[in-house]
């Protein structure tokens, strides 16, 4: 099947590559000429485990190509995916200018029946707006389908190739059959294709991400309460996670959620609710809790150093919003860097993938180190902001010789309390007893 994907960001590149992997001919389109040049020359532009191998294979075999020319890219395509950014506007609503702009361009370019697929996360009613924009200058039949993505950064290839479910919003039988055929190779093991109307599909994506964000914020509230009551959040988490109605996932407390999806999707759903005069009180609380949680350790750091952080060297382990990605959008690390630098601390940071991205934003405000141990050398304390696997079992003997003092502020609860006590560390974590070495 001939497929076009408009947009080569995270969603577009994963979508295009994975569809090519199942034998489709895919052309990805982007207005960024430099990016298209890099991709055409075999240089992948995002970090996502497992993607580079598929990208290189399909590029080499001619099933995956890139262009800046919209008319050329969509020629003979049976399906056109819109995988364009929907950044939050000043009022929190999703900005649809990129999707609607391309939709207006598509109308006169369509020469035969085509399925236009909204792959981006978009507010309820967007499919109708896309349909109207295309129809204004289109002489052929087409359908607009909503097909939200549910990709987790770090495991996006696996999520795409083996989806738990595929949600497709369409009332067109013709569009349904084409989407059914497209996704058949991905659901051979029986995972469902869930068909519904376009508006329900659009809301499903927001509802899913908002619910998961709510789960995270709820657990962070429980963790904060544990500290006040003398309970242990790890025990509470295990106690409730074994309840099948609740489940084990998204119950790990920490310094809040970030990334490209949860913050903007929660905000956008809250704004969509207010637009129809409904106050989504739970989401307002989720956003408030998360905003506070990101820097929950800052007061404890200041208390430990008696309010004087000037000249204190902090080894910051982790910059990306989660492990296995270089994405720093709304990363808690950035909020903590801002507060620590403002208080006079010196930051020496290490992250396996995202240091170039952070450097591009904040320049030389902090030092960037090639390893966690280089960051820890002559540091007063370690601050863990991202739970990269390499931070889980460090060489504590080596770490102890590098640090000025054995102090760890752990925003991801990586270490066992008994181990920290035995090693003689002063150890602060989230929702657990503080260990004083």
N, C-alpha and C positions, 0 to 999 in steps of 0.2 A: 504494500500500500504506500502511496506517495503522501508524505506528511510534511507540513511546514510548522515550525515553531518560531513565533515572534518573541524575541527576548532571549538573551543568553546569560541571564543571571543564574542564581543557584537553581531555581526550579526549572528554568528553560533548558539549561545544559544537561541536567540529570534526566529530564523528560526526553529530550531529543536523543541523547546517547542510548538510553534504555530501550526506546522504541526501535532504534537502529539495530540494537543487539538481537531483536527477534525477527530480523529480516526486512523490516520496512526501509524505504528510502526516505531519509529525513534531511531537510534543509532548514538550518537555523538562521534567523535573520536578526540583525542588530544594527542600530545607527552608529554605534561606536566603531569606526573604521579600524582603529588600532587593535581593539579587542578581536575583531573579525580576522584581522591579519594574523594575530598570534594563534588563534584557534585553527585557522586554515593551515598554518605551518606546524601544527601538532603540539602547540604549547597550551596546556590547560590553564585556565584562569582562576579556578577556585580549588581549595583543598577539600577533598571528600574521599575518604578511604574506599578503594575499589573502583573509583570512577575512571582514573587515568588509564587503566588497562583496557576497559571497554571503549573508551574514547579513542585511544590509539588504534585499536583493532578495527573499529568501524570506519574511522577516517581512512585507514590504509586500504580497506576493502571497498571504499567508494560509496558506502551506505550513508555516510554522515558528511555534510558539507555546510559551508557558511558563506553568507553574503550580506551586503548592506542594502541590496536592491530588493525592495518588497515585491515588486511585480515579478521579478525573476525568481524569487524564493518561493512564491506561492503558485507558480505556474504548474498546472496539472495536479495540484494537491487535492486529495479527496477530503482531508481534514486539516484545518488550520488551528493550532493552539495559540492562545494569547497568554504568554507567561511574562507579563510586564509588571513593573513595580507599582505598588499601591501605597505609597508612603502616607503617614498620618499628616493631616493638615493641622493648622493652628488650633482648630476646635476639636481635634481628635478623630474626625471623620476620615475615611480612606479617600485619598486623592485619585480620581479616576481619569485624570487628563491624558495619561499615556494610553490607556486602553481605549478610551473613546476617540482619541486622536487617530490611532491606527484603524479603528472601526470605520471612521469616516473615509480613510484612504482605501479601505478594502472594497467598498461598494462598487466603484466603476472597474475594479480590477478582476472581479469574479466573472468567469466565462462559462461555468457549468455549476451544477448543484454541488454545494460544498457545506460541510459541517464546520461551524466556527465554535471553538471550545474555549470557554473561560477557565483557564487553569489557575490564574491568580486568585488570591483571596480577595473577594469583593463583597460589598454590601448587598443585602437583599434588594432585588429589583434591577441589578446591573445587567442581567441578561436582556431585559426589556430595552434598556438604554442602548446596549450594543446592537440589538436587532433594529431599533429605530435609526441609528446612525448609518448602518449598512444599507437598509432599505431605501434611504433617502436618495441614493445614487446607484441603485443596483437593478439590473435587468433580468437576473436569473433567480431561480429558487435557491434558498439556503435555509439552514437551521442554526440556531444558537443554543448550545448545550453548556450546562454548568458541570464541571468535573473537578472539584476541589482536590488539592494535593494534601496528603497526610505524611509528609516525609520528615523524618527526624534527622537533623544534621548529625553527621558521624556514622549513620547507618542508612543513608538515603537510598543507596543502590539496592540494598537488601529489601528495604521497605517498598521500593518500586517494583522490583522483580518478583517479590513474594508478598503482595499486599494482604493485610488482614481483611480488608474489604475495599471495593472501589465504588464510590458514590457518583452516580450520573443523574443529572437533572435534565429531563426533557419530556415533552408531551408529544414528540414526533415519533411515530413508529419507524419512519425511514431513518431518522437520526439514531434511534435506539439500536437498530440492527447493525448499523455501521460501527457504533461504539462497542457493541457486543462482540463483533468480529475482531476489532482492534485489541480488546483486552482478553480475548480467549486464551492466548498463551500464558497469561499471567495468573489465571485463576483455575488452572487445570486440577489443582488439589481440592477444589471445592469451596474455596473462600468466595464469599458472595459478591456478585455485582448487585448493588442496591440501586434500583431505579426509583425516581421520585420526580416531582415537578421542580422547575428551576429555582424557585424561591426557597423551597425546603432544602435543596442542595446547598444553596448559598449560605443559609443559616446554619446548616449542619457543621460546616467548617468552623465558624465562629463559636458555636456551642461547644464543640469538642475542645478547642484550645482554651476557651474560657473556663470550662469545667476542670481541666488539668491545672490551669493556673490557680484556680480556687483550691484545689487539693494541696498544692504546694504551699500556698499562703496559710491555709488552715493548719498544716503541720508546723509551719514556722511559728504560728501563734501558740500552738501546744508546746513547742520547744521553749519559747520565752516564758511560758507559765511554769514549765518544769523547773527552770532555774529558780523561780521565786518560791516554789513549793518544795524543792528538794527532791524532785522526782528525776528519773533518767529517761530522756526522750527515746533512746534506742530501745529500751524495754517497752515503752508505750507503743512505739512504731511496730515492733514485732507483735505485740498483743492485739493491735487492731488490724494489722496487715494480713493476718491469717484468716480473717473473716472474709469469705468469698464475696460478700456484698460490697466490701471496701477494696480489697486487693492490695498487693504489696508495692505496686509502682507509684511513683510520685509522692512518696511519703518521707523522703529523706530531707531533713531540715538543713538549712544553710543560710547563705547571705542573699537569698532571693533569686528570682528567675530573670533572664534577659533574653537576648537573641532577636531574630527578625520577626518572629511570629507572636509569641504570647503577649508582649507589651502592647504592640499595635492592635492585635486582634481583640484583646479585652477592652482597650480604649475605644475601638471602632464599634463594638457591639453595644457598649454603654452609650455612645453617641447616637447610634441608630435607635436605641430605645428612647432616648430623650427626644428625638425627632418626632416620635409618635406619642409624646407626652406620657411616657412610662419611665419611672425611675427604677433602674436595675440596682437595687440597694446592695446586693451581694457583690456585684462587680465593683461598685464604688469602694467597698471595704477591701476587696482584694487588691486594688490598685494602691490604696493607702498603706496597707500592710507591707506590700512589696517595696514601696518607696522607702519606708522606714527600715526594712530588713536589710537592704543592700549595705547599709553602713552601721549595722547593729554592733559591730565589734569596735568601732571608733571610740565610743565613750570608755570602753574597757581598756583600750590601749592608752588613752589619755590618763585614766585613773592609775594604771600601773606605773606610768612614768610621772605621776604626780603633776599632771598638767603641762609638763615641759617636754615637747617632742623635738625641740630645735636641735638639729645636728644628729638626731638618732637615725641610724641606718637600718632600714627595713628591707629584708629580702622578700620580694613579692613573687610567690610561685603561682603562675597561671594568670593569663590575661584574657583569653577567649571566654565567651559566656558559658561554654561547656567544653568538655574534652572532645578530641577527634574532629575539631573544626578550627578554622582561622577566623571565624566570625566574631567580631567584637561589638556588634550592635547591642546597645543597652547592657553591656557586660558590667556586672557589679564591680569588677576590678577597677574600671575607670572612675567610678564614683569614690572608691576608697583612695585611689591615687590622688584625686582632687583634694580630699579632706586631709590626707596625710601631708601632702606638699604644702597645703595652706597652713598647717600647723608647724611647718619647719622641718619635717622629716626628709631624709634622703632615701630615695627608692632605687633599689637595684632589682630589676625584674628579669624573670626568665619564663618563656612559654615556648613549647616545641614548634608552634606553627604561626602564631599571630603577632609576633614582635614587629615585623615590617608594617603591618596594618596600624598598630598602635603608634609606632614611630611617625607614620604619615599624618597622624592626628595631633599628637602632643610634642613631637620633635624631641628636643634634648631636655625636657623637663625631668626625665628620669634616666637612669642608666640601664642599658640592655645587656644581658649576660648570656653567654653561650651554653651555660649549664646551671642547674639549680645550686650546685656547689660553688660556682663562681659568684653567684648572687649572694650566697650565705657568707662568703669570706669577709671577716671583720664586721659582720652585721650584728646589730643589737638583738634582733628578733627575726623570725620567719613569719610571714603572713601568707596563708594558703587561700587563694581565691578561686581556683579551678581544680577539679579532681582528676587531673591527668594521671594515668596509670603509673607513670614513672615517679610520681610523688608519694605513692602509697607505701612503698617499702624502701625508703632511702637508707643509705649507710649511716646509721645514727652515730656510730663511733667517729666516722669522718666528719659528719656534720658538727658534732660536739667540739672538735678541734678547730673548726673554722669560725664558729660563732663566738662573739664576745661573751655572751651569756646564753644559757639554754632556755630560750623562751620561744614558744610557738603560739600564734593566734590562728586557729584553724577554722576557716569559714565553711568547711565541707566535712567536718567530723571524720577525718581519714584514719585517726589513730586510736588505738586501744588505751583506755585510761590507766589500766594496770601497768601496761608497758611504759607509758610516759612517767608514771610514778617511779618505776624501777630504774629508768634511765636518768632520773633526777631532773626532768624538765619541768618548767613552769608552763602549763598547758591550758589555754583557753579554747573552748569549743562552743557549740550551739546546743543549748538545752541539756547540758550535762555538767557534772561536778567540775569545778576548776581545780587543777592539780598544781600545787606549789612545790617546786624543787628546792 
